[in-house]
Amino acid sequence: MTSVSTGRPSLTERRREATRYEIAEAAAALFSEQGYETTTVEDIARAAGISLRTFYRYCPAKEDALTPVLTAGVATLVEEMALRPAAEALTEAAQAAFTIATAGARYEGPGQTVRLIQVMSGVPAIRLRWLAAARAMQDRLVPVLATRTGRPESALETRLLAALLIDAVTVALEHWAAEGGREPLPSVSARALSLLRLEE
């Protein structure tokens, strides 16, 4: 439920998001320290300071522990793209939306976020969840791009453009994390998007 007066998430939603991050950060730390295979759900719940019941309320399985956090930025990207001015160049709109989606302390002081993405990239079971979630975001981006370009949602160009944008920001995030978050993330994403040459 979102606040009608401010459009901001409710207190309950913010608490749920905080719990998701606590679970994800605990899981990422354990996966990094002792390996994915040897880490149990009980280990993650204990490290996050929650019960097993609470863990399963948020995560159906161990491999789902990181997914909500890793996909949150991409989901916000889609939402922000829908709000960009129609006359704005697509590359500029995508960069502005990505910058907003990744704003905040988790990316400005990136230690834990870098570790989350590194674990996601290195564990096949988690990576599969990430790729599936990215594909779902791609499908959500299609109608946004159809509106911006005037092409049908079913058009090859519309669907390919959605795939290119989501893949570009995914690769940008992974590269940023692989480099330890040293370069500002907006700079990395701007380079990735410029390589697509969307306006040509």
N, C-alpha and C positions, 0 to 999 in steps of 0.2 A: 504494500500500500504506500502511495506517494503522497506527500503533503499537498493539498489543493492550493494553499496560499502561497507556497514558495516553490513548488515543483521539485523540492529536494526529497531524497529518500527519507522515510520515517525513521524514528529512533530504533524501532524493531529491525528494520532493514539494515541500518548501519551496524547494529550489534551482530546481525547474522553475517554481514560482510567481514566484520572484525574477526569473528570466530573462524570463518573460512580462511582468512589470512593466517591466523594462528596455527590452524591445522596444516596449511600448506608450508609454512615456514618450519614447523616442527618436522614435517615429513622430509622436506628438502635437506635439512640439516642431518637427519638420520641417514637418508639415502647417500649423502655425500660422505659421511663418516664411516658407516658400516656396510654400505651397499644396499641396493634395492631388494635383492632376493632375501637377504637375512633380516631385513626390517619387517616387523609384524605390525598389524593394525593396533595391537595392544601397546607396542612401543610408541607408536605415533600418538595414540590417545593419552598415554601417560606423559609424554613430553609436552603435549599441548595443554595438559591439565584438565582434560575432559573425560567423561565416561565413554565406554564403548558404545552405549546407546546413542550418545550425542554424536560420536564420530559417524555412525551409520545413518544418522538423520541428515548429515551433510554430504556424506560420501558413500555410495553404494559399495565401493570396493577400494582396496589400497591404491590401485592405479588411477583412481579418480581424485586423489587428495589434492593434486596440483591444478587440475583442469579449470575450476572456476576462476582462479586467480590469473592464470595464463591467458584466458580468453576474455577477461574483463576489458582490457584495453581495446581489443578488436571490436567488441560489441559497442563500446562507446564511440569508436571510429565511425561505425555505420550510422549511429544516431546523429553524430555531429555532421557527417556528410549530408544528411537530409536537411540540415539547417543552414547550409552554406548558400550564399546568393547564387541564383541561377546563372547570372552573367559571369561569374568568376571562372577563370580557367580551371580545368579539371585538376591539373597538377597542383595548383595553388590551393584549391579546395581540399584535396586529399592531404596535403601537407599541413594545412591549418587544422583540419579535423584530427590528424594523428598527433599533432602537438598538444591539442587540448586533451585528447584521450590518454596521453602519457604524462600529463602534468602532475605535479605533486611530489611529496617526499619520497615515495617508493622509487622514483626514478632519479631524483636529484641526489639522494644519498643511496646509491643503487646496490649496496652490498648484498642484501637479501634477495632482491629481485634478480640480480645477475645470477646468483646461485640457483634460484628457482628455474630460470631459463636454461642454465647449463645442465641441470639434472634432467629437465624435460627433453633436451636434445640428446642426452646420453643413454636414456632408458627406453628401449623400444616400446614397452607396454604403455608408458606415459606418452610417448611421442605419437602413438596411434590415436590416443584420445585428443591430443592437441590438433592433429591433422583433421580429425573428424569434426571437431568444434570449429576449426577454421573454415572447413567446407560449409558448415551451417551458416557461418557469418557471411560467406560468399553468396549464398542463396538469399540472405536478407539484404545484401547490398544491390542485388539485381534490380528490384523495383526502384530504388533510389537513383541508380544510374539511368534507368529507362526514362524516368522523369526529366533528368538533366539533359539527356542527349536527344530525346524525342523518338528514340527507337523502341520497338516492342521489347517486352521482357524476354520473349522467346528468341529474339535475334541472336545469331552467333556472336556478333560484335558486342552486344550488351553482356552476355554471359562470359565471354573471353575477357572483357575489360574488368569485370568483377573479380575474376580469377587472378588477373595480373596484379590488381591493386592489393588484394589480400596476400598473395604470395610475396609481393614486394615488401610489405610491412612486416610480414613474418620473418623473411630473410634478414631484414634490417634489425629486428629484435634479436635474432640469433647471433648475428655478427657482432652487435653491440655487446651482448653478454660474453661471447667468446673472447672479445678484446678486454674484458674486465670492466666495461662501462666507462672507459677512460674518455672517449669522445662523447660530447653531448648527444643524446639520443635524437633530438630534432635534426642535427647535422647529418647523422647516419641515414635517417629516413629521407631527408631531402636528396641526398646522393642517390639513394635507391630509386626514388620516384623519378629523378631526372633521367635516369638510364632508360626508363620506359618510353620517353619521348611521346607522351600522350597527345600533345597538341600538333604533332607533325602529320 
